[in-house]
Amino acid sequence: MGFVKDTGSNEYIGWISLEKRKINNRIRQIFIDNERPDLIMEQVQINERQYVVQIFELKRVAYENDHNLPTDDDYRVSEVLYFATLNDVSLFLKKYDKQLSEIKWMSEIPSL
């Protein structure tokens, strides 16, 4: 789910997306801490910060190109942020004049 992000330029399209990550409790059942500490730590981080906000501004020509995937150089903004609660997300979105009550499915966002 997400929002259109104003880029201030016709050359770029922008969006803010929100995702909730889910904990995989099976990992703790399968592995002990010293076997796969990376997997255990990832689950701890997901538990502490379940919500992911991604902010992107991408060159319109790169987005509309049917032949090549966008490269890192095609992004003017590419941020990924993690939050513990929806309240934290809501407070952050105020910076962009967005409210969770206005969030849309990504398929409903124009140009995406």
Secondary structure by P-SEA (a helix, b strand, c coil): ccccccccccccccbbbbbbbbbcccccccccccccaaaaaaaaaaaaccbbbbbbccccccccccccccccccccbbbbbbbccaaaaaaaaccccccccccccccccccc
